[in-house]
Every structure is written in structure tokens, then in C-alpha cells.
Amino acid sequence: MIDSLVTFVVGMSGGHAALAIVLFTLAVRVLLLPLSVRQARSARIKERLAPELRRLQQRFGRDPQRLSKEVSALYAKEGSSPFAGILPGLAQLPFLWLMYQVATHPTALAGQQLLGAPLGQQVAGVVANYGLISWPFSVFAVIIALVALVAWLSSRKIRSTLTEEQPETLRKIMPLLPWGSVVAAAVLPLAAGLYLLVSTAWTFGERAVLTARAG
């Protein structure tokens, strides 16, 4: 089944697996665009509700269960949810899993490369087969560096949107989340790293556009 899927998608892109991955990623992000719009709407709602959320925190801070109930009810009045902001990320997990299955399949990406680097290999495999001083490793390193750059920009953007009303733990964790893509790109095959690069870059640009439109 995986072989058939890869053959079809690669065939649709003229036989170029790397291009097929990019097109697949863009198609997934377009498909998830409604969730991203909902996420942006949730962020605006959270900003508008900040004073009320602060009052609830002061009133029920010692009763987490009651606080959670009151916050959920407050969001429900606005037709939103405290968890709406993480929906796009969760919705991507099945597609990332599919990309991982493709990348690790014994024959799906056999012979397929990105600028001379094998799409089906991880960093460790590239180092073992070609060495640290090699063109394939350089391609892998550039992909990881670009993912890291996008993660850094995304982390800065997230940090700038956090407010004092939000729990301290959340304010510490949220800016770290984009760096998970760097770890994933470093341990997954190059095909998955390429998917992560395109997807995270799309997320950053999409967030900037939606924020500008909201302003």
C-alpha cells in the first residue's frame, strides 16, 4: 500500500520524490487551513477575555477543578475552547506519521534523493555511509539548520504573544514547543525533515498573515 501511494504521488510530480513531499505538505496545510483560522480566532478571543480570566484566576486559583470549569464555561460563551489553539498541531500528527511510514519503508524511497542526499536515511545513516565531511551530510545539516531557524522565529513570536494572565508553566513551555521540530528533523529520515521544514515555515507565515489581518 505504501509503495503504491508513493509511486502515485511521485508520478504526479514528474518522478521527483522531494517535490512530491513538498506538494504533499502544502496540500495538507491547505486542508488544515480552516483549523488555523479557528486557532487565530481563539487567540483573539483569549486576548479579549484576558481581564475576566485574570479575575477567575484570582478567585479560584486555589481550586484548580473549579477554575478549569469556569474557564471552559467562559470560552463556551464565545463559541471557542481553551484547547482550540493546539488543534492544527494535533491534526498534523496523522500526516507526519504517514510521512514517517513512507520514509522508513524499505523500498518506498529507494534511490530517491534531495540534492544528492538519500531521502530515506537518517543523520546517523548518512554519517555511517558518507562521513561527516560529505555532500549528503551537508544537505541534511542545511535542512536541520533551516528547521532550527524557523523554530527560533516561531518561539520568539509565541513568546511575544504570551501574557501575565496565563499560567507560568504555560509561559515556559509554549516557546519551547517549536524546538520539537528540530529534534524530530535530527532523528527522522530526511523525507520527514523536509516535510517538517515546509510545514513549520508555512505555520510561521500563516500565523503572521492571520495576525496581520486580525490587526
C-alpha positions as a LaTeX table, in Angstrom:
\begin{tabular}{lrrr}
\hline
Residue & $x$ (\AA) & $y$ (\AA) & $z$ (\AA) \\
\hline
Met1 & 0.00 & 0.00 & 0.00 \\
Ile2 & 2.81 & 2.42 & 0.93 \\
Asp3 & 4.66 & 1.59 & $-2.29$ \\
Ser4 & 1.53 & 2.25 & $-4.35$ \\
Leu5 & 0.89 & 5.57 & $-2.60$ \\
Val6 & 4.46 & 6.74 & $-3.08$ \\
Thr7 & 4.51 & 5.64 & $-6.73$ \\
Phe8 & 1.31 & 7.56 & $-7.41$ \\
Val9 & 2.38 & 10.77 & $-5.63$ \\
Val10 & 5.89 & 10.72 & $-7.08$ \\
Gly11 & 4.46 & 10.02 & $-10.53$ \\
Met12 & 2.16 & 13.04 & $-10.20$ \\
Ser13 & 5.23 & 15.22 & $-9.51$ \\
Gly14 & 7.18 & 14.06 & $-12.56$ \\
Gly15 & 9.21 & 11.41 & $-10.74$ \\
His16 & 10.75 & 13.74 & $-8.16$ \\
Ala17 & 10.13 & 12.45 & $-4.62$ \\
Ala18 & 11.40 & 15.62 & $-2.89$ \\
Leu19 & 8.99 & 17.74 & $-4.95$ \\
Ala20 & 6.23 & 15.25 & $-4.16$ \\
Ile21 & 6.89 & 15.69 & $-0.43$ \\
Val22 & 6.73 & 19.48 & $-0.75$ \\
Leu23 & 3.48 & 19.32 & $-2.71$ \\
Phe24 & 2.03 & 16.81 & $-0.25$ \\
Thr25 & 2.94 & 19.08 & 2.66 \\
Leu26 & 1.37 & 22.13 & 1.02 \\
Ala27 & $-1.79$ & 20.15 & 0.28 \\
Val28 & $-2.01$ & 19.07 & 3.93 \\
Arg29 & $-1.60$ & 22.65 & 5.15 \\
Val30 & $-4.27$ & 23.95 & 2.77 \\
Leu31 & $-6.55$ & 21.18 & 4.03 \\
Leu32 & $-5.90$ & 22.27 & 7.62 \\
Leu33 & $-6.33$ & 25.98 & 6.90 \\
Pro34 & $-9.83$ & 26.15 & 8.48 \\
Leu35 & $-8.36$ & 24.88 & 11.76 \\
Ser36 & $-5.63$ & 27.51 & 11.58 \\
Val37 & $-8.23$ & 30.25 & 11.08 \\
Arg38 & $-10.06$ & 28.89 & 14.10 \\
Gln39 & $-6.80$ & 28.96 & 16.04 \\
Ala40 & $-6.29$ & 32.63 & 15.16 \\
Arg41 & $-9.85$ & 33.38 & 16.22 \\
Ser42 & $-9.22$ & 31.58 & 19.51 \\
Ala43 & $-6.14$ & 33.74 & 20.12 \\
Arg44 & $-8.18$ & 36.91 & 19.61 \\
Ile45 & $-10.86$ & 35.61 & 21.98 \\
Lys46 & $-8.21$ & 34.78 & 24.59 \\
Glu47 & $-6.83$ & 38.30 & 24.33 \\
Arg48 & $-10.31$ & 39.80 & 24.75 \\
Leu49 & $-11.09$ & 37.57 & 27.72 \\
Ala50 & $-7.78$ & 38.25 & 29.48 \\
Pro51 & $-9.25$ & 40.54 & 32.20 \\
Glu52 & $-12.01$ & 38.04 & 33.03 \\
Leu53 & $-9.53$ & 35.16 & 33.01 \\
Arg54 & $-7.37$ & 37.10 & 35.45 \\
Arg55 & $-10.33$ & 37.61 & 37.77 \\
Leu56 & $-11.15$ & 33.90 & 37.63 \\
Gln57 & $-7.53$ & 33.07 & 38.43 \\
Gln58 & $-7.61$ & 35.35 & 41.46 \\
Arg59 & $-10.96$ & 33.97 & 42.65 \\
Phe60 & $-10.48$ & 30.24 & 42.05 \\
Gly61 & $-6.70$ & 29.93 & 41.95 \\
Arg62 & $-6.71$ & 27.57 & 44.91 \\
Asp63 & $-9.38$ & 25.34 & 43.37 \\
Pro64 & $-7.97$ & 24.08 & 40.02 \\
Gln65 & $-11.04$ & 21.96 & 39.27 \\
Arg66 & $-13.43$ & 24.88 & 39.74 \\
Leu67 & $-11.09$ & 27.19 & 37.84 \\
Ser68 & $-10.98$ & 24.81 & 34.88 \\
Lys69 & $-14.77$ & 24.56 & 34.88 \\
Glu70 & $-15.23$ & 28.33 & 34.98 \\
Val71 & $-12.66$ & 28.94 & 32.22 \\
Ser72 & $-14.30$ & 26.33 & 29.98 \\
Ala73 & $-17.70$ & 27.93 & 30.56 \\
Leu74 & $-16.29$ & 31.36 & 29.72 \\
Tyr75 & $-14.86$ & 30.10 & 26.44 \\
Ala76 & $-18.07$ & 28.22 & 25.65 \\
Lys77 & $-19.97$ & 31.53 & 25.72 \\
Glu78 & $-17.67$ & 32.72 & 22.94 \\
Gly79 & $-18.08$ & 29.50 & 20.94 \\
Ser80 & $-14.46$ & 28.56 & 21.49 \\
Ser81 & $-12.29$ & 26.34 & 23.68 \\
Pro82 & $-9.03$ & 26.77 & 25.65 \\
Phe83 & $-7.61$ & 23.98 & 23.50 \\
Ala84 & $-8.55$ & 25.40 & 20.10 \\
Gly85 & $-5.03$ & 26.77 & 19.70 \\
Ile86 & $-3.43$ & 23.31 & 19.53 \\
Leu87 & $-5.85$ & 21.79 & 17.00 \\
Pro88 & $-3.71$ & 22.40 & 13.88 \\
Gly89 & $-0.71$ & 20.75 & 15.52 \\
Leu90 & $-2.70$ & 17.72 & 16.62 \\
Ala91 & $-4.37$ & 17.41 & 13.22 \\
Gln92 & $-0.95$ & 17.18 & 11.56 \\
Leu93 & 0.14 & 14.14 & 13.57 \\
Pro94 & $-1.52$ & 11.54 & 11.27 \\
Phe95 & 0.15 & 13.10 & 8.23 \\
Leu96 & 3.55 & 13.20 & 9.97 \\
Trp97 & 3.05 & 9.54 & 10.91 \\
Leu98 & 2.27 & 8.73 & 7.27 \\
Met99 & 5.40 & 10.57 & 6.15 \\
Tyr100 & 7.44 & 8.61 & 8.70 \\
Gln101 & 5.98 & 5.33 & 7.40 \\
Val102 & 6.89 & 6.31 & 3.86 \\
Ala103 & 10.40 & 7.43 & 4.81 \\
Thr104 & 11.18 & 4.25 & 6.76 \\
His105 & 9.61 & 1.83 & 4.29 \\
Pro106 & 12.30 & $-0.45$ & 2.83 \\
Thr107 & 11.54 & 0.29 & $-0.82$ \\
Ala108 & 9.24 & 3.32 & $-0.95$ \\
Leu109 & 12.03 & 5.90 & $-1.31$ \\
Ala110 & 14.76 & 3.60 & $-2.61$ \\
Gly111 & 17.08 & 5.62 & $-4.82$ \\
Gln112 & 15.19 & 8.88 & $-4.19$ \\
Gln113 & 17.34 & 11.85 & $-3.21$ \\
Leu114 & 17.30 & 15.52 & $-2.35$ \\
Leu115 & 20.27 & 17.24 & $-3.98$ \\
Gly116 & 22.28 & 14.03 & $-3.68$ \\
Ala117 & 21.20 & 13.10 & $-0.12$ \\
Pro118 & 19.07 & 9.96 & 0.32 \\
Leu119 & 15.54 & 10.84 & 1.43 \\
Gly120 & 15.04 & 7.56 & 3.28 \\
Gln121 & 18.07 & 7.84 & 5.59 \\
Gln122 & 18.57 & 9.46 & 8.99 \\
Val123 & 21.58 & 11.53 & 10.05 \\
Ala124 & 23.26 & 8.50 & 11.62 \\
Gly125 & 22.90 & 6.51 & 8.41 \\
Val126 & 24.24 & 9.36 & 6.30 \\
Val127 & 27.28 & 9.75 & 8.57 \\
Ala128 & 27.90 & 6.00 & 8.54 \\
Asn129 & 27.67 & 5.75 & 4.75 \\
Tyr130 & 29.19 & 9.04 & 3.62 \\
Gly131 & 31.00 & 10.54 & 6.62 \\
Leu132 & 30.68 & 13.92 & 8.34 \\
Ile133 & 32.62 & 15.70 & 5.60 \\
Ser134 & 30.34 & 14.87 & 2.69 \\
Trp135 & 27.78 & 16.48 & 0.45 \\
Pro136 & 24.85 & 14.30 & 1.64 \\
Phe137 & 25.55 & 15.22 & 5.27 \\
Ser138 & 25.77 & 18.91 & 4.29 \\
Val139 & 22.29 & 18.71 & 2.73 \\
Phe140 & 20.93 & 17.12 & 5.90 \\
Ala141 & 22.66 & 19.77 & 8.04 \\
Val142 & 21.17 & 22.60 & 5.98 \\
Ile143 & 17.65 & 21.17 & 6.35 \\
Ile144 & 18.08 & 20.87 & 10.13 \\
Ala145 & 19.55 & 24.40 & 10.31 \\
Leu146 & 16.59 & 25.81 & 8.38 \\
Val147 & 14.15 & 23.98 & 10.66 \\
Ala148 & 16.03 & 25.44 & 13.64 \\
Leu149 & 15.79 & 28.95 & 12.16 \\
Val150 & 12.04 & 28.63 & 11.72 \\
Ala151 & 11.76 & 27.22 & 15.27 \\
Trp152 & 13.67 & 30.21 & 16.66 \\
Leu153 & 11.45 & 32.69 & 14.82 \\
Ser154 & 8.32 & 30.83 & 15.90 \\
Ser155 & 9.50 & 30.70 & 19.52 \\
Arg156 & 10.08 & 34.45 & 19.53 \\
Lys157 & 6.64 & 35.05 & 18.04 \\
Ile158 & 4.96 & 32.83 & 20.62 \\
Arg159 & 6.85 & 34.49 & 23.47 \\
Ser160 & 5.67 & 37.92 & 22.32 \\
Thr161 & 2.01 & 36.85 & 22.44 \\
Leu162 & 2.08 & 35.38 & 25.96 \\
Thr163 & 0.58 & 37.44 & 28.77 \\
Glu164 & 1.00 & 37.56 & 32.54 \\
Glu165 & $-2.55$ & 36.24 & 32.92 \\
Gln166 & $-1.52$ & 32.87 & 31.54 \\
Pro167 & $-0.12$ & 30.22 & 33.90 \\
Glu168 & 3.62 & 30.45 & 34.45 \\
Thr169 & 4.13 & 26.84 & 33.42 \\
Leu170 & 2.37 & 27.50 & 30.11 \\
Arg171 & 4.51 & 30.59 & 29.51 \\
Lys172 & 7.63 & 28.50 & 29.99 \\
Ile173 & 6.54 & 25.54 & 27.87 \\
Met174 & 4.90 & 27.22 & 24.86 \\
Pro175 & 8.07 & 28.91 & 23.50 \\
Leu176 & 9.86 & 25.57 & 23.68 \\
Leu177 & 7.34 & 23.66 & 21.56 \\
Pro178 & 8.67 & 24.77 & 18.13 \\
Trp179 & 12.05 & 23.27 & 19.01 \\
Gly180 & 10.47 & 19.83 & 18.98 \\
Ser181 & 10.56 & 20.00 & 15.18 \\
Val182 & 14.35 & 20.39 & 15.30 \\
Val183 & 14.71 & 17.26 & 17.44 \\
Ala184 & 12.38 & 15.38 & 15.09 \\
Ala185 & 14.29 & 16.52 & 11.99 \\
Ala186 & 17.53 & 15.33 & 13.59 \\
Val187 & 16.30 & 11.80 & 14.32 \\
Leu188 & 13.86 & 11.14 & 11.47 \\
Pro189 & 14.72 & 10.39 & 7.83 \\
Leu190 & 15.43 & 13.30 & 5.51 \\
Ala191 & 12.00 & 12.96 & 3.88 \\
Ala192 & 10.33 & 13.69 & 7.22 \\
Gly193 & 12.74 & 16.55 & 7.85 \\
Leu194 & 11.77 & 18.11 & 4.54 \\
Tyr195 & 8.11 & 17.75 & 5.48 \\
Leu196 & 8.78 & 19.46 & 8.83 \\
Leu197 & 10.68 & 22.32 & 7.19 \\
Val198 & 7.90 & 23.12 & 4.73 \\
Ser199 & 5.17 & 22.67 & 7.34 \\
Thr200 & 6.78 & 24.79 & 10.06 \\
Ala201 & 7.67 & 27.53 & 7.58 \\
Trp202 & 4.06 & 27.53 & 6.41 \\
Thr203 & 2.88 & 27.74 & 10.04 \\
Phe204 & 5.10 & 30.75 & 10.74 \\
Gly205 & 4.00 & 32.60 & 7.61 \\
Glu206 & 0.36 & 31.68 & 8.12 \\
Arg207 & 0.42 & 32.94 & 11.70 \\
Ala208 & 1.96 & 36.23 & 10.58 \\
Val209 & $-0.70$ & 36.73 & 7.88 \\
Leu210 & $-3.61$ & 35.86 & 10.17 \\
Thr211 & $-2.27$ & 38.10 & 12.92 \\
Ala212 & $-1.88$ & 40.99 & 10.48 \\
Arg213 & $-5.43$ & 40.51 & 9.21 \\
Ala214 & $-6.74$ & 40.45 & 12.77 \\
Gly215 & $-4.95$ & 43.69 & 13.48 \\
\hline
\end{tabular}
